[in-house]
């Protein structure tokens, strides 16, 4: 449901801002083995180890000059915080009205998005590896979307969202910043 909502947020941005954000958005759920390995590794480094990326969504911005794609990353982040975490009530209302009036929005998606908009979210754990890359060259913008504890829907659940350009994704998948290279030393 969150994936559908994020795709429509991007569609709304394209329409309202008269731009052309082209993204590849996909989600994943970490395996139990991966969770346990990370938990053990983190517990040796600190007293309380949290895993915030058990469920995640990655948006890769495609076919844009790098600087333009980076500006779109921040625009998408602002829209997500404004709409889902209700940080910008005017933006949230504009998005809601667009969903209501846009005949191109599938009626089932309209219902799903309205349900998601009723979930009390907040944003946590922002990590800007674009402005401050990791030593291995890894670049991406991460933040955690939390469902607040008083929610009737999965209270306390977290979804890590990663926003990156196609160049950043290529480096993270096959370059010096790849997960395989990272796992060799951690």
Secondary structure, DSSP 8 states (H G I E B T S, - for coil): -HHHHHHHHHHHHHHHHT----EEEEEEE--HHHHHHHHHHHHTT-SS-----SEEEEEEE-SS-HHHHHHHHHHHHHHHHHHTS-S-HHHHHHHHHHHHH-TTS-HHHHHHHHHHHTS-EEEEEEEETTTS--TT----EEEEEEE-TT-SSSTT-EEEEEEEEHHHHHHHHHSTT-HHHHHHH-
